């Protein structure tokens, strides 16, 4: 099943059911007004949404409209909780190696995770707003899951059963603000602005054999200024799967339905700087910081800059037939000038 949220002038938008091929949608207002409302009563509401989804795909509903991702919020325009992991230890290893630091042994057995701001996400076609390029604006292409209610201390198997939906995410980072914040010993805040999620959220059963062991085994496709930048496989080199990440988040608290858990920047192990880029046969990158890490390791200093105003980022994932699964995130970096 594929679900999305249309912008309608209200903070939480309007829930819609989207066809498998992302061509059409139908309102879900008669079943649930918002995605959060559906998640709050998932066992009762999901089967009704599934019936609409099946009829929509079969061409058996009246009133279906052409689907336009530019009219969408992120599936959850705001969420009760957004926690982002760092499940791809290759990414962490590169960060540490670039500054000649060892990765603590615990990083391989205990997931890294931070709690992000979830009061206001941006839509998949909305700008990446910033006040200054000097902040070091960077994309971070990731996969994320939305959970149902999760009990405190839930095990990995229970955590896996709690996963309701999957999405893509651009978890923007302001790299030049991060060192100062981390030096205070209290984590990210100003360095992590609003994230954007894919237009469509998808139930795990839609992914078939590409969803195995709570990992999504498909390339995550990233374009930067209309040029291929990354295509690492999200199922490879993932040290902690989504069930483990959800269980980690629930270790000391209950998770409410609608909690979003991110994978962290998708990153595959590969050769050095020359062999890692798509142009030289590698799988590329899901953030600019990773290119800069390779450059620092091999040349002593980074050469690639961060995003500038006017730069565009595109994040997508396609099935074996080449069809977009979630719809794409497509954003342009824009200087913030206040609300309209």
N, C-alpha and C positions, 0 to 999 in steps of 0.2 A: 504494500500500500504506500502511496505517496501523498504527502500532505504539505500544504503551504499556507501562508498567511498574507492576505491582501491588505494593503494600506487602505483604511477607510476613514481617516481622520481621528480615530481613537487610538490610544496608546498600544492596545493589544491586538488591533486589527481584527480581521474576520477569517475564520478557518475555511479552507477550501480543500476539496479532494482533486488531485491532479492525475491525469491519465499516465499510464506507464511510459508512453513515448513523449511526455511533456507537451503535448499539442493542445490539450483542452483541459478545462476544469469545470467543476460544478460546486455551488455553494454547499456548505455543511451546516448552515444556520439552523436547520430543523433538528439537527442532532446535537451539535455543540457550537456555541458562538465563537470560541477561541480554542487554540491548541492546548492551552493550559487547562481549560475546562474539560477537554477530552482526556488529558492525562490524569486529572483528578479522579475520574471515574472510568478508567481505561477498560476494565473487564467488561463493563456493560456497554460502553460506547464504541470501542474498537470493532466489534462484530458488525455493528450497524454501518460504520464507515466502510468496512470491508465490502459490504453488500453494494454500497454506492460505487465503490471503486471498481468492482467486477462489472457492474452494469455500465459504467462509464467506458471501460475498456472494450466492452462488447457493443458499444454504440446504442445502448438501450435506454438512455436517459434523455429527457427533453430539457432544453435550456442550457446545455453545455456551451461554454464560451471559449474562444481561443486563449491559451495561456500565454501571458506576457510577464517574464521574470522581472522586468523593470518596474512593475506595479507592486512588487512584493516587499514586505518586511523580511527580516530574518524570521525563520519559522516561529521562534519565540522572541518577540521584540524586546522582552525583558524576562528575566528568570529569577526564581527564588535563590538559585545558586549556580555559579559558574566557577569550576575548578579546573585548572589546566595542568596536566602532567608533563613529564619530560621522559617519555617512554623509549626514545631512540638514543641509546647511550653513545652511539657514534657521534652524535651532535655534541654531547657533553664532553666526550674525549677530545674532540677537536678544539673546543673552547679552552679546555685545560692545557692541552699541548701547546696552543698558541702562546700561552703565558708561562710555559715550562713548569706546570703544576701537575701533580698526580691526581687521578680520580680516586676518591676514597672508596674502599672496598664495599662500604655499605650501599653505594649508589647502584650496585649490581643486584642487590637483594631487597632494597627498600626504595620505592618510587619517590622521585622528586615531584612536588605538586605545590602550586600556589593558588590562592583564592582571588579571582579576578572580580572586577566590577560588572555587575549584571543588571543594573537598574535601567540601562538603555543601550541596546545593541544598535548597529546601523544595518540598513538593508543591503542585499548583495550587489546592488548597482549604485549604492550611495557613495559619495566621495570618502576618501581617507582625509579627514580634516586635521590640520596642524597649524600652529601659529608661527613655527620657524623650522626651516630646513636644518638648522644647527642642532636640532634635537636628535638627529640621526634616525630618520624614519625608515623602518624596515618592515617588510611583509614577513609573515610566518604561516605557511600553508600547512594545515593539519586536518585530521579527521576528528569528529566528536560524536559522542552518544548522548542521548537523553534518557534518563531513567524514570521508572516508577518509584514508588515508596521503597526505601531500603532500610532494613532494621540496623540498629547499631551493632557492630561486631559481625555483620553478615559475612559468610564465607564466600569463596570465589564462585562456587556453583550457584548460590543464591544471587550473587551480584550479576552473574551472566544472565539469569532469568529475568532480572529487573530491567534489562536494556530494551527500551521500547522503539527507539528511532536512532538513525545515524544521519549525520550532516557533514559537510565540509566547513572549514572555518579559516578566515584570515585573522590571526591573532596579532595585530599590529604591535610592534615594539618601538620604543624611542630609545635607541641603543646608547646614545650619549648621555642619557639621564640615568641609565641603569647603574653604573658604577657608584655614583654618589648615593643612590638609594640603598644599594646592598651594603655599602660601607657603614650605614647606620645600624645594620643588623636587624632590620625589621621588615625586609621584603619589598616587593614591587608596589607602587601605587601610581605616581605621576608618569612613570615610564611605560605604563600599559593602558593606552586609551581604548575607546570602544571597539569591540570586535565585530566582524561581519560574518554571517553564516550563509550557506548556500540557499538558493530560493526554495528548495524542496527538502523535506526530511523524509526518510525512507525506512520502512520496517525491515528488520534483518532478513525476513523470509524472501524479500524481493531480490536479495543479493545472491541467492543460491549457493553454489559451491565456492564463490568468492569470499563468503563469510565463514571462516573456519577458525575454531579455537579462539573466538572473540577477537579476531583480527580480520581486517578487510584487505584481501590479497589482490590489489589492483594498483596500477601506477597512479600517482597523484600528479596531474599535469599543471605546470605553472608556466605562464608566458609573462615576460616583462617587456613592455613597449613593443608588443606584437612579435616578439622573438622568443623561441623556446628557451626556457631557463631551467626547468626541472621536470623530471618524470620518475622519481624514485618510487619503488613499490612499497605501499603502506603496510604490507604484511611481512616484509623482510626486515630483519635487524631490529624488530620491535621487542625490546627486552621484557617489557611488561604489557600483557594484553589488556583489553578494556575491562574484562571481569576483574582482573587484579587491581586495576586503577580504581574501579568503583569500590571494591572491598577496602582498599587503602583509605579512600575518602570517608568510608562509613565506620572506620575503626573506633572512633570515639563519639560518633553522633549519628542520629538518624538522618537520612537524606530524603527530602520531600520530593514527591512526584514533580517532574519538570527540572530536576537537577541536570546540568550539563557538565560532562566530563570530557576534556580534550586530551588528545594524544601527545601534544607537544610537536615541535617541528619534525616532519617526516624526514628521515635521513638514512641513506644506505651506505654501507662500507664500500669504499672504492679506492682507486689509486690517488696519487697526489694531484696537485693543481692542474697539470696539463691533461691528465687522463680522466678527470672527474667531470668536466663540462660536457654538455651534449654535443658541442661542436667537435670534440675530440673523442667521442665514443662513450662517454660516461653517462650517468643518469641525471647529472646536474644537481640542482639545489632547490630547497624550499624557503630559503631566506638568504639575504645578501651577507649576513654575518658569516655564514659558512664559507662563502668565497673568500671573504677577508681573512678568515682563519687559515685557509690553505695558503694564501698569499703571505701571511705573517710567518707561518711555519717554514716556507720555502725561500722567501725573499727578505725576511726580517721586518717587513712592514706591509700593511694593506695598501692596495692600489685602487680597488673598486670603491666608489662612493655609495652612499645610501640614497634613498629615493629623493627626487626633487619634485617641486610643484609641476604638474603636468604629466608626470610619469603615470603609466597605466599598469595595472596588475590584473592577471586573469588566472583563476584557479578552477579546475574542472576534473572530473573523473569519468571515464567512459567504460562501458561494458565490452565484452568480447566482440560484439558486432559494431563497435564504434559509436554507440549512442550514449549521450550524456545521461548519467544516472540521477544526479542531484540538481541539474542546471548549474550554470557557472557563476562564480563570484567575479565581478568585473568592476574594478574601482580605479578612479583617478585621484592622485594626490592633489589636494586643493587647500589654499590658504584659508583658514577659518575667518569669517567676517561676521559672525553672530548669526542668530536665528533669523529666518525670513519673517 
